[in-house]
């Protein structure tokens, strides 16, 4: 697997994990647990989005 494939696979795994965390948050009855799981899911999704953008060359350095 090349670099692009590895990055794409990692991003896909991150998004899948974020989805699992979101679903777990929906199922839990503990408000603190729900908030923690939702926050983890948001962070993972954000990280996946950043890596995806960097991989496709959408990010330009600040001048």
C-alpha positions as CSV (number, residue, x, y, z in Angstrom):
1,X,0.0,0.0,0.0
2,X,1.4,3.4,-0.9
3,X,1.5,6.5,1.2
4,X,-1.9,7.8,-0.2
5,X,-3.5,4.4,0.5
6,X,-2.2,4.4,4.1
7,X,-3.4,7.9,4.8
8,X,-6.8,7.2,3.2
9,X,-7.1,4.0,5.3
10,X,-6.2,5.8,8.5
11,X,-8.7,8.6,7.7
12,X,-11.4,6.1,7.0
13,X,-10.6,4.3,10.3
14,X,-10.8,7.6,12.2
15,X,-14.1,8.4,10.7
16,X,-15.5,4.9,11.5
17,X,-14.3,5.2,15.1
18,X,-15.9,8.7,15.3
19,X,-19.2,7.3,14.1
20,X,-19.0,4.4,16.6
21,X,-18.3,6.9,19.4
22,X,-21.3,9.0,18.3
23,X,-23.6,6.0,18.3
24,X,-22.3,5.0,21.7
25,X,-23.1,8.5,23.0
26,X,-26.6,8.2,21.7
27,X,-27.1,4.9,23.5
28,X,-25.7,5.9,26.9
29,X,-28.0,7.3,29.6
30,X,-25.3,9.0,31.5
31,X,-25.1,12.7,30.5
32,X,-21.4,13.0,31.4
33,X,-20.5,9.9,29.5
34,X,-22.6,11.1,26.5
35,X,-20.7,14.5,26.5
36,X,-17.3,12.7,26.7
37,X,-18.1,10.4,23.9
38,X,-19.5,13.2,21.7
39,X,-16.4,15.3,22.3
40,X,-14.1,12.4,21.4
41,X,-16.1,11.8,18.2
42,X,-15.8,15.5,17.3
43,X,-12.1,15.5,17.9
44,X,-11.6,12.4,15.7
45,X,-13.7,13.7,12.9
46,X,-11.9,17.1,13.0
47,X,-8.5,15.3,12.9
48,X,-9.6,13.1,10.0
49,X,-10.8,16.2,8.2
50,X,-7.5,18.0,8.7
51,X,-5.5,15.0,7.5
52,X,-7.8,14.6,4.5
53,X,-7.3,18.3,3.6
54,X,-3.5,18.1,4.0
55,X,-3.4,15.0,1.9
56,X,-5.3,16.5,-0.9
57,X,-3.2,19.8,-0.9
58,X,-6.1,22.0,0.3
59,X,-4.1,23.5,3.1
60,X,-1.8,26.4,2.3
61,X,0.8,27.8,4.8
62,X,-0.1,31.1,6.4
63,X,1.9,34.0,5.0
